[in-house]
């Protein structure tokens, strides 16, 4: 794409032109999606990354006409947003790993049990707040490790629905995690050497 | 050094070469606040340098884009009252989509849809409309009745609570049983609280006949169309819903009965508790999350792949379809918008899925649906589905 085209898209997007915004989306979303897939290996999370970035862009659209170097602008956004997504993915996985460990190990040092209680409580609160169907999909995905297509088949729903449910579950869980984050980070440090 | 280590682990992850313990170590470093700058710097490099190795399917990219732009449902003013609150609570709690997103399920046709639609007018969504028929046959149009005491009927007071709900309150014991009937037109819905505290949500084109105060041995109501029940617990007096030759027998529970005459079967969806379906001497017990339906003139069968969320979507303010054919979708729209549906040419094959607010106007819903490759012509209350 030429820089001039892009400049005009940005100006039109700034004025609320959805067609121009779509042109920006078509031009930048493939690279962002691909990055999301490399980083998370999950189409659900990769789509979420694209969605998150373009929702932010649309919200800030009125400022886009002032952006000189849009490539650099969007790269900074991608770094920042993808970084946050990865952090949340890591939090979720760490908690799940701990829960898995807790289920298999018998004896644990007291301080470890306490810290696990805290993580578990945040996670469990989040999971319990999901609707039954969303929760079912999330558990099949995360606890039983089923692929999206396998979940769709098992529950007799479409793969699109599975993905929507997972997105919903992840955003709820991450909101809970973000709220409990300061403590959680400290906990993760504490746990680092002992568990892994 | 941690910076060096996180780089190595990123590299290993991208190449799929991390052992399980290395993967855990990587996760630990990803949440380390002192490494945030390094983490984002690495991501920036990958963004710039990696070839595009994964692509969204075009339909997925389209659907995602539609979700990013503010969907029409968010811009509508809140018109529903109690229904609105319920829907809002559901959205906040769990529900998946806020926008008008329809995904073409198994249809390949994804042509430019909106151009193929012809709207000569729009049709407003349904709302709180119902007629109450009293014991003597007198009727009260609830839309225009003032809130408050409407009548006294067989030992119970009839109160209109607000624009969309009616409540029966027992005032005297041991009176002879007297029946009232609440009916909704197409495009109507209403809530009813029976004298025992049972809460009924009546969907469009439906009616429920019930005693104003229940007798001593059981609680029986008659239903046509569709209603959702939250039955007040009373172990001594089972609650029965009688519809189309079938009885749903309940002790205290929440469930939906869909008994529209133009649907292929009477479908009962149990959310909580337990109910027993009784038909022609046969019985079937439902557990939470299960659906049972009538099969032929006198049979009962358990529905495979029961979908409770979908069955209850209407009373939470949504249309929700999963693997639905176009006729099924149109039957629901015709009841809610009071339209007559015709099909021109070949009927569209394929199945559709998606979710939309019931507070959208008809053309908004149709425009959403045409993303799946169906087109419409709307003239007055006559809707034609085009090939």
Interface residues (C-beta under 8 A of the other chain):
Chain A: X18 X21 X22 X25 X26 X29 X30 X31 X32 X33 X34 X35 X37 X38 X39 X43 X46 X47 X50 X51 X54 X55 X58 X75 X76 X78 X79 X80 X82 X83 X86 X87 X89 X90 X91 X93 X94 X97 X129 X130 X131 X132 X133 X134 X155 X156 X157 X158 X160 X161 X164 X165 X167 X168 X172 X184 X185 X188 X189 X192 X195 X196
Chain B: X14 X21 X24 X25 X26 X27 X28 X30 X31 X32 X33 X36 X39 X40 X41 X43 X44 X46 X47 X48 X50 X51 X52 X53 X54 X55 X56 X60 X61 X63 X64 X65 X67 X68 X69 X70 X93 X94 X95 X96 X97 X103 X105 X289 X304 X305 X307 X308 X309 X322 X323 X353
